[in-house]
Amino acid sequence: MCGIVGLFLKDRALESRLGSMLGGMLEVMTDRGPDSTGFAIYGPGTESGFKITVRGKNLGGLADALSKALGVAVGSVTRDTHLVLSLPRHAADKARDWLAAERPDVAVTGGGRRIELYKEVGLPKQVVSRFGLEQMAGTHGIGHTRMATESAVTTAGAHPFSAGADQCLVHNGSLSNHRTVRRNLEREGLSFTTDNDSEVAAGYLTWRMQEGDSLSKALESSLETLDGFYTFVVGTETGFAVLRDPIACKPAVMAETDRYVAFGTEYRALVGLPGIENARLFEPEPARVYAWERH
């Protein structure tokens, strides 16, 4: 099951509505995945700034402690069980090291210049409300509603997964060789925090892009490396992409207008979007990468 959605805005006039549009799409997908919900939003950023989204308990005072340890100014915004830390880009790696050493109870869900990544157990309507998604602005975002068919219902197993700066992935399907791919990626220096096959897919794309691939090229490479049935929706700092496996047994539909590109596991996720009646509607072809970039 599971339901995935994505929205990439071309029209700047829609950016203030990104969260409300994406939230509506997620809520429509509720019966495809009532166990957990997650989303990533690509909002405003600065060249010298970096955001780290963390999840856990007892987050009060975390920003001050991190600021004192690193000797840099650290801002913070609390959203329910998550905290978005803002700090200079040059301090990002040290911040992650400090969190791992001093606050191992806190999970880092994502980090980058623009990304904020939230996920929790619960129905989409509940999670959207808890995190205030409808008030969030940005250029693009992806979301996921999960049915935990192969693992426990936990927040750690919820999507999206992020393995690199400003990169994240949601996935509908199952990978058969993710253990082998994971071992190979660990030899390349990547680390993983869950047993979810989607985290391995996110890590693979990150590794390929670190090796110099574009997002499109990394996805093309994944067709040869990742075995299984899947639909991926991927976000990067400036990009948005969709890929289905060569058999394409999972449902998927896309809509494109001069204002946006939208993805939904089912068409009903798209019907509330402005101008959908005039959109070019199509089913993504198997083993073909669809990608858009903002410049």
N, C-alpha and C positions, 0 to 999 in steps of 0.2 A: 504494500500500500504506500503510505507516505504521500504528502503533497508538497510540491515545490513551486515557488513563484519568483519572478524577477522583474525588475522595472528599471529601464535605462532611459533617462530623460534627455531629449534633444533641445527642448524649449526651456530656457531659463525661467520663464514665467511660471512653470509648474514646480519649481524646486521647493517652494514653501509647502507644497501639497504632497511631497514624496511619501512621507510617513503615513498620511491618511489613506493615500491610494494603495500603498503596499499593505497596510493593515487590513483594509477591506478585502484585498485579494487573499490574504492569509485566512481570514475568518471564513470565507466561502469554502476553503479546503478542510474545514474542521473534521468532517467525517472520514477523511483519508488518513488522519493521524491525530487522535485525541490525546496521546500520551505526553508529548512535549512540543514546545514551539520555540523557534529561534529566528533571529533576523540580524542582518548586518546592514548598516546605513553608512554611506560615504558622504559625510557632511563637510563643512568648511575646514580648511587646514591652512597652515603656514609653512613656509619653506624650512624654518628653523625649529618648528615644533613637532612633537611626537605624542601620540595618545596611546595609553595602555589600558585596556578594559579588563578588570579583574572581578571575580565572583567569589563570595564567601561570607563569613560571619565576622562580627566585630571589626568592621572596616573603618569605624571612626578613629581618627588620629593617624591613619595609615599614611596619608599624604604628608603630614608634618614629620613623621618619623623618617620617611623616605627623603624628604627635603634635607633634614638634618644629617642623614647618613651620607648623602651625595654632595651636599654643599651647593645645591641649586634650588631654584624656586619650583615648587610642584603644586599645581592647581588640581582641583578635584570636583567632580559632579557626581552626586549619589543618585542612582536610579534603582530603587527597590533593593535587590540582593547584589547589585553590581555597582562598581565604582569606576569612573573614567578618570584616570590620572593624566595630567598634561605637564610636560616637562621638555627641556631642550633636547633636540634630536641627538646630540652627541652623548647624552647621558642615558640613552635608552637601554643599551646593553648592560650597563652597570645597574640600572634599575631592575632589570629582569634577574640579574645575579643576586641582588640584595633580596628580592622577593622570594627567590628559591631558597636562600639560606636562612632568612629571618622570619619569613611567613610562608612556610610550606603548606599551610592549611588553605591558602588562597590560590585559586586557579586563575591563570591568565587565559582569557578567552580569545584575545586578539590584540594587535597593536599595529600602528602605522601613523602616517601623517594625517589621514582622513577617516579611517575606519573606526566604528564603534560596533561591538558585537555582543549581543545579549541573547541568552537562552535560559529557559526554565521548564520544569515539569508543569503541565497544565494545558487547558484548551487555548487555542489562539486568541479568542476574545479576552480571556483572563490575562494572558501574558501581554498582549498588546496594550491593555489598560494599565497593568502594573508598571510597565516601563515607559508609558507615555509616547508610544510610537506615533500616534496620530499627530503629535505636535512637532515631530522631528522633520527637519528639512535636509535636503541634499540633492545630489545629482543622480545617484543610482543606489539600488539596494536589492538584496535577495532574502528570501525567507523559506522556512521549512516547517511542516507539521509532521510529526513522527508517530508511526505505529511501531512499537518496539517488538518486532516479531522474533528477533534472534538474541535479545539481551534484555536485561532488567530495565525497568522504567526509571531512569536516573537523569539528572541534569547533565552529568558528564557525557552521556551518550547522545545528547541532543545536538542537532545541527544548528548553525553552520560550524564548520571546522576551519581553522586558520593555522597555517604552518609557516607563513612568511609575512613580512611587513605589507599591510594593505591588501592581503590576498585572503580569500576565503572561498569555500565550496559547499554547496548542498547537493544531495545525491538521492535519487530514487532508484533502488535496485540492490544488487548484491555482487560483490567481487569474489571470485573463487580462489584467486592466488595472492590475496593481500598479505598473507603471512610471509611469503617469499619476497614480495616487493618490499615489505617493511624491513626485513633483515638486510636487504641490499642497501636500502636508504640509511639504515643505522650505521652501516659501514662508511657511508658518505658523510656522517656527522649529524644527521637529523635525529631528533628524539620525538617520542610520542607519549601522550598522557592517558590514552584510552585504548581499548581493543577494537574500536570501531573501524570498519574498512574504509569509511569515508574520510577519516583522518589520514589514512595512508594515501588515498587519492590526492588529497590536498597537499600532502608532503611531496608526492611525486611531482606535481606541477611546480611547486616551489623550487625543488631541486633542479628541474629542467630550466626554469627561468634564471636561476642562479648560474647555470652553466652557459647562459647567453641566449636561450630560446625566447622568442616572443610568446605571448599567451596562446596565440593560434598554433604556433609550432609545437609548443609543449602539449597541447591537447591532441594534435595529430600524432605525436610520439606516443601518447598514452594508449592509442588504439592498438599499438603493437605490444605494449607492456602489460596493461591491465586487462585481465580476462574476467568476463562475467556479463551480466546484463545491467545496464545503467543509463540514467540520464543525469548529466552534470550541468549545473548552472554555477558559473564562476564569476567572482568579482575581483578586480584589482583596483589600484588607485585611480586609474583612468579608463579601465576597460570592463567589459561585460561580455560573457561568452556562454554558448550552449553547445553541448555535444551529446549525441545519443550513440549507443553501441551499434555495431554493424547489423544486429538483428532488430533493434529498436522495438522491443516488446513492451516497453513502458510507454504509457500515453503521454503526449506532449502537444502543445499548440502554441503558436506565436502570433503576435499582432504587431504591425509596424505602421506608424503614421509619421507625418513630418514633425510630430511633437514628442514621440516616445517609441521605444521598443519594449514589448511586454511578453513575458513567458508565464504559462500556467500548465500544471499537469492536466487540467481540464479547461475547456472553453469557459465554463461558468465562472472561473476565477477572474476572467477578463471583462465580463459584461458590464461592470460598473465603471469602467474607465471612460474618460471623456473622449468623444469622437470615435468610439469603438465601431459604430455602425459604418464608418467610412474607412476603417483600417484594412490593410492588406493582411488577410488571415492565411496562415499556412502551417502545415505540419512539418517540423524539422526532419530532413532526410537522414537516414541512417549513416553513421560514420562520416558526417560532414560537420565541420566546425563553422559555427555562426558567431561572429565577433564584431563588436563595435568599440570604438575608442573615442575618448574626448581629448581634444588638444587645446 
